[in-house]
Each structure stands twice: as C-alpha cells, then as structure tokens.
Amino acid sequence: MLKTAVIGAGSMGRHHVRNYAEIPQCELIGVADPDEGRSELAEKHGCAFYTDYRALLAQKPDLITIAAPTTLHYQIANDALDAGCNLLIEKPVSDDLDKARALMQKARDRQLKLAVGHIERFNPAVMELKRIIDSGELGEVLSVNNLRVGPYHGRILDTGIILDLGTHDVDLISYLFNDRCHSVFATATKRKHNHEDHAVLQLSFGNGHTGIIETSWLAPYRARNVFIVGTKHFALCDLANQLILVYDDNPEGGNLLAGLRPVPEGEPLKNELTSVIANVVDDTEPLCTAEDSIYALSVCMAALKSVDSGSSQVVG
Ligand SMILES: NC(=O)c1ccc[n+]([C@@H]2O[C@H](COP(=O)([O-])OP(=O)(O)OC[C@H]3O[C@@H](n4cnc5c(N)ncnc54)[C@H](O)[C@@H]3O)[C@@H](O)[C@H]2O)c1
C-alpha cells in the first residue's frame, strides 16, 4: 500500500483527496490545510487532519499532492523532499523558475519522484486527439489554437491568468506538437484582478508551426476548446465535454462534413494519479516530466516579460 496525503484541500486538493481514497493501491493517511473547515474532508474519508503540513510530513507519506496556492509550492515541496516524500505538485510547479529548477534538482539528488499536474494530458479527449494527430490523419498540423475562458471564481489571488490557466495550454499545445516553442509574444489586460486576467499568447515553434492561447477570467461564458488546422483536416476538441470533431472534405462541395470521434470515458485526475502512482511504485515512464513543467513555466515567464516589454521573447 502506498501511503498518500494531500497538502492544501481547497477546490483542486479535494479531488486529489477523493481519488486517493478511491484508488485501491493507496492508503490515504492525511490531509493538511490551515483552514480548519477542511477537516470535514478528512473525516469523510477517515484520515488524519493537520492544520500544519509539517505534522503531516512527520507521518512519512510515500506520495504527497501539493495543492496549496502556487506561491507556497516551493516551500512546502522543499520541506516534503527533505522529509523523503515523492511529490505531485499542482500546476504551475512554482511562480519562480529558479525555485522550480532547485526542486527538480533536489528530487533527483534524493532519488524521489517529482510530478507536476498538467492534467490536460490525461483528459481522455486529449489522449484520443493526440492519437489522431500522431497517426497523420490531420496532415501536418500548422496551428493549435486554445480558447480557455470563463468567469473569475475569486479563488486564485497569488498569480495572474498566464501562470494559472495559460500553463495548461502551453503544456497542451507543446505536447500536441511534440515540440517546444522557441519564442512567445503576449498581450494582457488587468480589469478585476490584482494580476493580469485576460491574455493572448502566440507561441512560435519550428517549421512555422504556431500555438495561440486566449485565456480569460472576464468572459461570462465558460469554454475549453482546442482548434487544430492540419494540411488535410481541421479538428475541434471540447476539453470540458470531452468531444472531438474532425471536419472532412465534402466530395459534393459546400459545407464540410463533421465527424464526431468516440472518446473513452474517464476522469482526467484519476488517469493522472494512476500514472504518477505507477511511476512511484514501478518506475514506469511518466507521461509528463518535471522538465516539461519547467519548460511550461519558462514559456509563461517569457510571456509575462513580453507583456511588459511589448516585444517577442525568446524562451529558455
Ligand atoms: N490542475 C488543475 O486543473 C487545477 C485546477 C485548479 C487549481 N489548480 C492549482 O491548484 C492549486 C490550488 O488551487 P485551488 O483552486 O485549489 O485553490 P483553493 O484556494 O481552492 O485551495 C487552496 C487551499 O490551500 C490551503 N492552504 C493555504 N495555505 C496552506 C498551507 N500553508 N498549507 C496547506 N494548505 C494551505 C487553503 O486553505 C485552501 O484550502 C494552485 O496551484 C492552482 O493553480 C490546478
């Protein structure tokens, strides 16, 4: 049995708690959160509750999810690595590139696993979309355009939308291209939040391939869509509803024909945790590496510099 625990049991952490409680390979030993109200979650799943995460670390969990606010990830992860725990840190890995790199190095030095929750890779719709792209069915993929917009929920106070939501799409677009972008140009505005709350990023890859990200906390309508232009076909993926449409030529002319592709059912977080657990227990290849998360953070940091400078920034 893998002893698992969760630090930070808010909106995202509570789903980690539920999944660890459900996965037969795991024994959920504790939840830590300074908000005493979160103890109900521990009670519900029959595990210990701590208001100080260091008391939880003293119980020596094998694998911990860190789902506290992003600006706390480094301190908590650093302490957890010192305590000998394997880690799944919610995205973004940190708000600071040097600190993220230091965590990766420390995990390597201590031979501990460090995963970061780039959950979209584990979305069944993305798994199928990736299979379609890699099969060559769409032809050469020229652009991937992600729209991730919705109303602001008021929870994320410590970072802006580029780090909080843009990270998902930087990782997802790069994963779909199987490539890393070399430069980024970004614009952003700040209307209701203390950081930027609407941003558009243009990611440049080799061979003229382009990724576009529009992400917003100002839109009244919630959308999580990926549009793909290939040289043979166009595809649309609705990440929230786990739907894929591939548009084929209509031999009779006129409108394109859209074919809905079957997507297997599944909860992205359960898929992610299953993969992380296999990596910890059986040393299987992770689908998303710590280096991938540091790359995603470096693109977001370059995007923030681009917003400030008004010019394109090299990633690296
Ligand atoms: N993968 C995803 O799709 C996804 C979705 C949402 C959030 N996130 C990430 O998860 C993290 C948390 O976001 P959220 O939306 O759950 O926020 P949230 O505010 O709902 O939850 C954060 C929780 O952390 C707790 N906390 C604060 N200080 C702590 C400390 N010192 N030790 C332990 N717990 C502490 C808070 O009391 C709160 O319960 C962020 O990094 C965010 O980017 C990821």
The ligand as an ORCA input file, in Angstrom:
! r2SCAN-3c Opt
* xyz 0 1
  N      -4.825     21.056    -12.475
  C      -5.870     21.862    -12.465
  O      -6.738     21.803    -13.324
  C      -6.010     22.864    -11.352
  C      -7.277     23.407    -11.081
  C      -7.393     24.301    -10.033
  C      -6.275     24.670     -9.307
  N      -5.051     24.151     -9.611
  C      -3.870     24.543     -8.824
  O      -4.042     24.034     -7.502
  C      -3.527     24.968     -6.551
  C      -4.643     25.347     -5.579
  O      -5.684     25.965     -6.298
  P      -7.208     25.879     -5.793
  O      -8.045     26.378     -6.887
  O      -7.492     24.524     -5.230
  O      -7.173     26.965     -4.627
  P      -8.059     26.987     -3.295
  O      -7.879     28.348     -2.736
  O      -9.420     26.492     -3.559
  O      -7.332     25.928     -2.335
  C      -6.072     26.140     -1.768
  C      -6.082     25.506     -0.391
  O      -4.756     25.587      0.141
  C      -4.880     25.885      1.510
  N      -3.617     26.423      2.049
  C      -3.227     27.713      2.151
  N      -2.012     27.768      2.776
  C      -1.647     26.486      3.037
  C      -0.521     25.904      3.686
  N       0.471     26.635      4.179
  N      -0.501     24.547      3.825
  C      -1.501     23.797      3.341
  N      -2.598     24.293      2.728
  C      -2.653     25.637      2.572
  C      -6.042     26.863      1.588
  O      -6.565     26.953      2.911
  C      -7.006     26.221      0.615
  O      -7.852     25.270      1.238
  C      -2.971     26.146     -7.358
  O      -1.596     25.933     -7.572
  C      -3.723     26.048     -8.674
  O      -3.000     26.606     -9.770
  C      -4.916     23.244    -10.588
*
